[in-house]
Amino acid sequence: MAVSEKTRKIVWAEAGGRCAICRSEVVTPGTACDDPSVFGEEAHIVARSKGGPRAGGLDAGAVDGHANLILLCSKHHKQVDDQPGHFTAERLREIKAQHAAWVRLSLEETVQGRLRLVPDPSFPQPRALALVVRGNPLWNMIKTSVAFEYALPDGLSDDEEAQIVEFLDLVKDYCDIALDIDSVRGSRDAEKALESYVGKLAERGFLVGASLRRMLLIDGPGQVGTPWPILRVEVQPASLAAVADERGRAYFGEQRAQD
């Protein structure tokens, strides 16, 4: 699996367009007759090829995920690949985390009070999760979303938690690559994979719920805002589930008719 366009955007956004080691901007200004020059590179923390630096320990699907990529300038990309003894996988993950924290702090200091998420007034905000029993509705939510959040219950056995986390990782992976799946066959394969996991969880007494919050990312007063749909997926025991109306009010039996 190659690095998807969405994954590249995540890597560049988290790094603030700067090398995680020297923190230099990795795009030079353009000129009157030429476009800007890009010398930033998405470097693998754990190598894709078996003979590459820091190879091993990740399956094929995770190797090209954004968690295994770090944005570097071309100079430092060459250095970390030539010096894997110093730039171990653990060291690079630490560098990436520290750099991401620095970027967040820098943004908070420069745009504090300006950049924010607000509900999109064009869409009603969900007050309840939709029960997921088929892959198609969940896949449609995944294709629409730009952010993902999840919840799982407490008190799980190790086996139950492993199965639920595997499903949530699958959802997150599809969120990362959804924009690159543009064929009907690819979409159907995704739907079937999701539906299979939902079915297996149901057999163990767990239900999957999902919602899509339509938000706007606004930078400063008077701005129109960028659509920012957030997908939320929860896995909960069926014994704790309650039927709710469109306003999120739980009801049982004849209660709905009395409202």
Buried (B, 14 or more C-beta within 10 A) or exposed (E): BEBBEBBBBBBBEBBBBBBBBEBEEBBEEEEEEEEEEEBBBBBBBBBBEEEBBBBEEBEEEBBBBBBBBBBBBBEBBEBBBEEBEEBBBEBBBEBBEEBBEBBEEEEEEEEEEEBEBEEBEEBEEBEBBBBBEEBBBBBBBBBEBBBBEBEBBEEBEEEBBEBBBEBBBBBBBBBBBBBBBEEEEEBEBBBEBBBEBBEEBBEEEBBBBBBBBBBBBBEEEEEEBEBBBBBBBBBBBEEEBEEBEEEEBEBEEEEEEEE
